[in-house]
Amino acid sequence: MYSLSPTDTLPIGSLPIDTQIDAAGRWFLKSGIQEASGGVARYYRSDLGQNARVSTEITGYAVRTLLFLYQRTGQSPYLEAGIRAARFLTRSAWDARLGTFPFELSVDGESAFAYFFDCGIIVRGLLSAWRATEDLEFRDAAIAAGRAMLTDFAGGAGIHPILALPEKRPLEWEPRWSASPGCYQLKSAMAWRELFEVTGESAFLRGYESTLEAALASEGQFLPGEADQARVMDRLHAYAYFLEGLVPVLDRPECATAFRNGVDRAGRYLREIAPVFARSDVYAQVLRVRLQGALPLGDGAHEAEQVASFQIHSSDPRVDGGFLFGRKQDEAMPFVNPVSTAFCVQALALWHDRVANSSPQLGSKSAQLGSKYDVI
């Protein structure tokens, strides 16, 4: 478990929003979570004092996060770090021979797996980098990866979540949510919707629409899905991906109804399970969709308070400003997590804007980032 030093304080939730954002941004830039290659580690283990391996999916998330911080603050180091992360994806992570993004970079010459979900997150990150820079390298890599997703992961009974490389053989589905098809895949399919708007290729739109149809048909069975409350919290994280994937289509009555009911459902499970196991990213996800869907605030104030409670203030730059992954029985877990930090800082910024009834002051690049700048 994470043990705070005498010079650390947790949380810093009472600080002004700009201070919270600056602290999170400093963690991305200064903690070492982004390596010199541009790749971003899956998490930092505070008990071991070391990063996990670089993850292509987490690097994709980091691209959008760093561009969010650039859009929010206008500070160029965020743009520069975001471009480094995007170039890592196009120049080091993309396997041109196989035509896919592997789960992690190979250490022995062979990459073991490719995940549908990861590929969609990476595509969305690259499209964000293209919109911010107009660099065709990012756009073209995103299009190539999106086309490969359509070809490689399609299955008669649903999208295959994992492929074994190099043959791209679908793995047998397993009961755990990340190893079987489900409504959570809708967030990754948002990459196809964005690619359709970029290219006009109807196959991309059909991919998103078919994923949406399947998600709406199956989401009612996704929760709780487990008897163990900790595992239900993990599934709640995945269910929030489904809600995020609905954000672009809330003008459709059936989607708006599923969204409203889903946010209420997610909020109830979160309140019920949090005393046993609380994930910072789930608090942030529920708060973000509540705000982006323009729903009544409901538990928003409580969710924002809880989100802020996971941010660390420390003399140690490896953790200072980052967000902890979670707590079990009120004891902090030893993972300082890039995705948790990304979701949490965006949720707090959106909450601040909603409460203040204001919009962030955008820099000159805001028009280039455009409306695709939604959920990280």
N, C-alpha and C positions, 0 to 999 in steps of 0.2 A: 504494500500500500504506500501511497505517497506520503512522505513525512516532511512537513514544513520546517524550514530552519528558523532560528530565532529572529532572523531579519525579514522573514516572509510574512505577508498578510494575505488572507483569503477570506472573503472576496473583496473586490474593489468596486462593487456594483453601485456604490453611492457617488462615484466620480462622474463628472460631466461626460456626455456621449463622445465628444471629440477626444477626450483623454482616453476613453475606452478604445475607440477606434485606433488612435495613434499607438496605444500599447499593443494591440493585436497586430497592427501593421509592422511595428518594430520587431515583434517576435518572428514574423515571416521573413523579415529582411536580415535579422541579426542573430537568430538563435542557432543557425546551422541546419535547420530543418530542410532548407533548400541547399543542395550541394553545389559545388563549383560547376558541375556538368549542366546545371539547370533543373535536374530532377529533384523531386521532393519525396522525402521519406514518409512511410506510412504513419509513423508516430515517433515520439521521443519517450523512452522509458526513463522516468525520473529516478526510479530505484536502482537501475543499472547504470545510469549516466550515459546512455548511448541511443542512437537512432536505430529504428528498424530499417529494412532495406528500402531502397527507392521503389516507388510504385507508379506505374504509368497512369492508373486511374486517379490517384491522389494528385499527381502532377497536373492532370487535366482539370481537376477541381481548383488547384492552385492558380492556374492561368486565369480563370474567371474571378477568383477571389482578389488576386493582385490587380486586375483591371477594375474590379469594383472599388478597391481602395484608391486607385488612381482617379477614377471618375468622381469619387466622393471628395477627395482632398486636392486633386490637381498636382500631386507631388510626383515628379518624374521617376524616382527610384522604383516606384511600384510598376510603372509601365515597363521599365527596363527589366525588372525581375520577371514580369509576366512574359515578356518576349523571350527571355532566356529559357523559361519553362516550356514555352511553345516550341522553340527550336530544339530543345531536348527531345520532344515528342516526335518531331518530323525528321530529325537527323540521327537520333540515336535509338529511339524506341520503335519506330515504324519498321517492320520487317518487310521489305520490298519483295523478297523472294516468296514469302508466304502470303503477302497482301493482308496483313493484320497487325494489330497492336497486341503483343503478348502481355500477360498479367504482370510479370516482372521481367527484367532483363536477365538473359541467360548468364550463368556463371561457368557453364561447361560447354558452351557452344550450341546447346539445344534449349529452346523455350518449351515449357511443359503445357501451358494452358492459355486460352484466350477466352475472355468473358464478354458476353453480349452487353451487359450493363456497363462494364468498364469502357468498352469501345464507344458507346453513346456519350458517356461523360467526356471522353477525350475529344470526340468530334465537336461537341458543343464548346469546349475550351478553345479549340483551334478556330472555330468560326468567330468566337469573341476576339481572338487575336487578330484575325483578318479584318474584322470591322474596325478595330482600333488602329491598325497600321496600314491597311490596304495592301499588305504583302500577300501576293498570290500563292506563295509557298504554303501558307496556312490553309487557304481556301481549297487548294487542289488536294492537299493531303486529307482534308476533311471529306471532300467528295469521294475520293478513292476509298477511304475507310467506310463511309456510309454505304457505298455500293457493295463492298465486301460483306457488310453486315446483312444486307438483303439476301445475298447469295449463300452465305455460309451458315447462318443461324436459323434459317427457316425450317420449320418442322410441321408435319401434318396436324399434330395435336397441340401445337404451341411453339413459341420461340425457344430453341435450345439455349439454356443459360451458359453452358461451358463446352468448349471444344478442346480436345486433346491435339496438341501440335506435335509434329508438323503436318500430319495427315488431315487435320481439321475434322476429326471424328467426334461426333456428339457423345458426351458422357451419359451414362444411364442416370436418369433423374433420381434424386434422393429426397427424403421427407423435409430436410432443412430448406428454408425458404430460398436461400441463395443458390441452391442446386436443383431447383425445379422452376418451371414457368409460373408466373403469377402477375397480379395486378401491378406490382412494383416496377415491372419492366416498362411501364408507360413513361417513366421519367427518361429512361434511356432513349425510348422511341421519339422523344421530343427532338432529338438530333435529326431524324428523318423529316419532321415537319419543317425545321429550319432549313434543311438542305433543299426541300421542295421550293421554298421561297427564294432561295439563292439560284437554283438551277432551272426550275420549272419542270423537272423530271417527275412525271406522274407516279412512277414506282415508289418514290419517297413518300408521297402523300398517301398512297395505298398502304404502305407499311405502317405509317402512324395510325391511320384510320382503323386498320384491322387490329392493331394492338389495343387501341382505345375500346373497340367493340368487345374484345376478349376481356379486357380489364373490368369494364362495367358489368359484364356477365359473371365475373368470378370474385369481385372484391368483397362481397358479402360473406364469403366463406374464409377469408384470409385471417380474420381475427375471431377468437384468440389463437386458434391453431395449435396451441400447446397448453398443457396443464401447469407447467412450471412458470411462475410469474416473471422470472428473469428472462426466459425465452420469449414470453409474450412481449416484454419491452423491446427485445431485439426485432420481433416481427412488427411492432408498432413503428419502429424506425423505417422498416421497409414499406409499411402501409402509407406512411407519410410521403414516400416517393410517388405513390399512386396519386395522392392528393396534389402534389406538385405538378405531376404530369397533366392534370386537368386544368391548370390555370389558363392555358391558351384558349380553352374552349368553353369558358364559363358563360358565353352567350347562348349556348345550347341548353334548353330547359332540362333535359335529362342529365346533363353533366353538372349543371348548377345544383340540382337536387342531390345527386350523389356526393357532390362536394360538401354541401352544407351538412348533410347527414354524417358524412365521413369525418369532418372536423369535430362535430359534437361527439361522435363515437371515440375518436382518438383522444380527445380531451378527457373523457371519462376514464378510459383505461390508464392514461398517464397519471391522473390524480390517484387512482386506486393502487397502482404499482409503485409509484415513486418512493414511498417510505422504505420499500424493500430494495429496490434498484432503480436508480434514476440516471438517465443518459442526457448529457447536455445537448447533444444534437437533436434528440427527440423534442425536448422543450423548445428548441429553436425552430425546428421544422413545423411544429404545431402553431407556434406564434406567427411564423412567416406566412403560412397559408391562411391563417385567420385574417391577417392584415391585407394580404394581396387579393383575397377574395372579397374585401370590403365588408366582412361580416361584423356583427355586433362584437364589441370587445370582450364580453364574457370574462373568462379567466385570464385575459391578456396581461393584466397588471401583475398577477401572480406568476405567469409564465415568464414575463420579462425579468422579474426579480430573481427567479430561479436561474434563468440564463446567465445573468450577470454574476451570480454567485459562484460560477465555475471558472471565472477568469482569475489568473494568478498575478500577484504583484510580488516581485522577488528581486534580490540583488544578483541572482543567477540569470544571466542573459539566455540560457538554454530553455528557461521556462517563463521568464518574465513577459507578461502580456498574453501568453497562450491560454487556451481553455482546456481544462481537464475533460477527459472522456466521460467520466461518470463517478457515481458514488454507490456503494453498497452498504446498507445499514448506516448511512450517514458517514461512512469512511471513504475518503477519496481514493480512487484507483490511480495507479502510477503511469497513466498514459496522457501525455500532452499531445493533442491530436490536431493535425491541420484541418481536417474536415469539420470537426467540432468547432474549431476556432472560426472557420469560414462561415458556417451556418449561424453561429452565435453572434458574430459581429454584424452580419447583415440583419439578423433579427432585431438586434438592439437599435440599429440605425433606422430600420423601418418603424419600430415602435416609437422611437423619438419623434420621427416625422409625423406619425399619426397623432400622437398626443399633442404635439406642437401645431398640428394642422398646417404643416409646412412641407416643402419639397427641398431636397438637397440642392445647394448651389453647385451647378455643374460647370466643369471647365470646357475649354474649346473643343475637346474631343467628344463631348457628349452626343453630338449628332451622329458621329461615326459609330459610337457604341450602340446607340439606338434602342429600340424597344425590346430587342432580344436580351437586354440586360434585365433579367427577371430573377428567378431563383438560381442561386449558385449550384 
